[in-house]
Amino acid sequence: MSIIKTKKKIKTCLPVSILIIAILFLSNSICIASQELLIRGTGDSEKLLKILGEDFEKSTNGAIHLVVPPSIGSTGGIRALIAGKTDLARTARPLRENESPGLIEIQFAHSPIVFATSKATSEVTNINSADIIGIFREKIHNWKDLGGADHKIYPLEREADDSSRKILLKALPGFPKTSQAKVYFSVTDSLRAISKHKYTIGFFSLPAVQHEEVNILNVNGLTSSDPAYPFINCLCIVSKGEPSGIAAQFIEYLFSPAAKIIMEDFGVIQIDRQN
């Protein structure tokens, strides 16, 4: 009789056990579901923010997932933020007056603007201000004039609103406002052109080309890490109103020691948090 009763007890409890396991599984699934933080905007900080995002996600045990889509430019990111199509915007320029109502800009890093060529012109290691102006004004045509191969120089241009271009116009008197060079509208396209065409030269925010197969030139004998390096831009995060929740959490991370190490690896300098 006791054996029969025990069998009945097991049979009665089995469905309950399965139910408990199912509840626990569903509870765990709910717990590990991550919140998504979308950051759209410039290509200048795209690679850097992806790596920072991966490190940030680890620090939250996967509770937050950072999404950094391909570049739509600083202006595109701000427009997406205003339209409610992104949680934060990433920019490589300060906010303009007509963009500022209701928006908050957080500068998190200073980034050098560098000139890069393909590895085919790696014998050229330095470029002077006069050389830059000559190349982009199409007064200097051949790499041999800069110590390189006897081959035509192909400068890559960016659109008039490009953040790096505006810094060069401001910091380098004589840099042309317009040129006849082919215009590229994204960092990705510019990098692809340098990889495909050996004798091209373009300008980039350093984190966009750091760790890529390119030849980064010194300027006036200065490396991009030299305090006197002449071309520096700011990398920013823009929020609609005071950041809160996971957006505020990520922004706080950007000023952490862990983020600083990653930024230094990409050649940028973390900025102290401004209250």
N, C-alpha and C positions, 0 to 999 in steps of 0.2 A: 504493500500500500504506500509506504513512504517513497519508494522508487517512482511510482506512478505520479504522486503529488509533486515530486521534484521536477519531473519532466514537464508537467503542466505549468509549473512556475516559470521554467525557462522559456517555454513556448509563449507564455503571457508577456514576459519581460522583453522578448526579442524586438518586437515592433517599437517599444518605448526606447530601447537603446539606439535603434536606427534613427529615431526622431531626434534624440539628444545630439547624436553625431551630426545630423543634418543642420540642426540649429547652430551648433558650434562652428561648423564649416561656413555657414552663411554669415555669422557674426564676424568671423575672421576676414571674410571677403570684404565686408563693409569696412572693417578697420583698416585694411591695407589699400583701399581705394584711394588714389592720390588726387589732390586738388591741382588744377592746371593754372599756370601763370603764363600768359601770352605777352611777349615783348617784340613788337614790330618796329622797323625803322632802318637806320643806316647800315651799310655793309662794313663800315670802318670798325665797328665793335662786334660784328656778328660772330666771328670765330672765337674771340675772347669770351663773350658772354655764353657761348655754348659750353666752353670748358668750365667757366665759373658756375654755370647752371648745373653741370654734372656733379661738381664738388658740393654745391649747395644741396642738391637732392640727397646726397649721401648723408649730409649733416641732419636731414630731417627724416632719415630712415625711409625715404621714398614717399613720405606723406605729401610732398609737393613735387609736381613735375613742371619744369621750366621749358617752354616752347619758344625757340628763336628761329622764326621763318627766314627765308632768303630776303635780301635787301629790297626795300621799297623807298630808300632814301630817308634822310632826316625829316624832310617836309612831309613825305608820305606817311611816316610814322606818327607825326603830330596830327595830321588829318585823320588818320585811323583812330587815334586816341579821342579826338574831339567827337568823332562819329560813333564812339562806343564799340569799335571793332578790334580793340586791343586793350589789355589791362594796363600796360605801361608802354611808353615809346622810348626807343633808343636813338640818340642824336649825336652828331659830331659838331654841333654849333650851338651857340646860345639861342634862347628863344627870341623871336622878334616881337616888337611891340604889338602888332596886330594878332599875335598868337597867344599872348600872355594872360588875358583874363581867365581866371579859374585854373590855370596850369601852374604846376610847381616843377622847377628844374633842379635836379640834384647832380652836380658835377662829381664824378667819382675817380677820374684819372686824367692825367696829362699824357698825350700821345705824340711822339715825333712824326713828322711827315717826311718820308724818305723817297729817294729816287732808286728805282730798281731796274735791272736789265736781266736778260737771260744769262745762264751760266756760260754761254758762248762768248760773252764779252767780259769774262771774269778777270782778264788782265787789266781792265780799267777798274781801279779801286777808289778813285777820288774824283769829284767834280766840283769846280768852283762856281761861284755865283754867276760870273760872266759866261761860263760855259752853259749853264742852265738857260740863261736868257738867250744866248746864241742859238742853242738847239731849238728852243720853242719859238724863236723868231725866225727860224730857218736860215740863220746866218752861218751856223756850223753844220756841215753836211756829212762829214766822214769821221768814223771812229778813230782813224789813224791820227787825227788832230788832237785826240785825247789820250794817245798812247795805246790804242787798240788796233784791231785789224783794219785793213784797207777795204772798208765797206760802208755803204750809205747808212746813215742814222735814221731810224723811223720813230719819231716821238708819238706817244699815245696821249691824246687829249681827253679831258673830262668835260662834262656839261658845265655851263656857266654857273649854275647854282651849287656845284660840288663844293663841299666844305673844305677839302684840302686845297682846292684851287683858290678859294677866297683867301685862305691863309697866305698862300704864296704871293698873291697879288698885293696883300697888305705888307708882308715882311720882306719882299724882294722887289724893290723899285726897278722897273724895266721889264718885269715879267709881262708878257702880252695879255691883253684882255681877251683877245681872240686870236686864233691861228688857223692855218690851213690843214693842220694835222687831223687825222681821223678821230672822231669823238666816240668814246665808250661810256655807256651809261650805268655801268655797274663795276664793282671791284672784281667780281667773278669773270666778267668778259675781258677786263683789262689783263688779269692774270693769265687767262687762257691765251690771249694774244701774245703775251711775252713768252709763254712756253712754246707756242707754235712758231713764232717768227723770231729768229735768233738775234737780230740787230735792232730790236725795239728798246725804248726806254719810257717808263711811266712813273707817276708819283702816286704814293699810297700812304694811308695811315699805317704805321709800323705793324700793329697787331694783325692787320689783314694779310701781310706777306711774311711775317715771322714764321719760321719753320717750313716755308715753301722753298721749292727748288729755283731760287732766284739769286741774283747778285745784288746785294744792297750796297750802295755807294756811300762813302764818306762825303761830307760837304765842307768845303774849305778846310780840309784836313781834320775835321771833327767827326767822331762817331756819333750815332744817334743818342748814345747814353751820356755824352759830354754835357755838363751843365750849360755850356755856352752854345750848344747846338741851336741854330737860328729858327727852325720851323717847328712849332709846337701847337697842337690843337687840344681841345678838351673833349672828353667823352662823357656823355650825360645820360641820365634816365629822367624821363618826364612823366609826371603823374597828373591826373585830373583831380584837383583838390588834394588835400592832405592824404598821403598814402596810409592805408590801414590793412589789417589782416595779413595775408601771405605776401602782398606787395611790399608792405612795410618790413616784413621779416626778411625778404630778399635784399631790400635796400640796406638794411642794417648789416647783412652779411657782406655787402660790397666794401664795407669799411673795416672788415675783420682782418686779423693777421693771416688767416688762411687764404683769403682773397688777395692779399698783398703779394704773397709768394707767387701765385699764378700770374698776377699782373706783371711782376718783375720778369717772369719767364717770357712774357710776350713783349717786353721792352717798354712797358708803360709805367708811369709813376702814380701810385695811389694818392689821392688827395684827402687831406684831413676833412672830416665831416664838418660842414658849416651848419650852425643852428639857425 
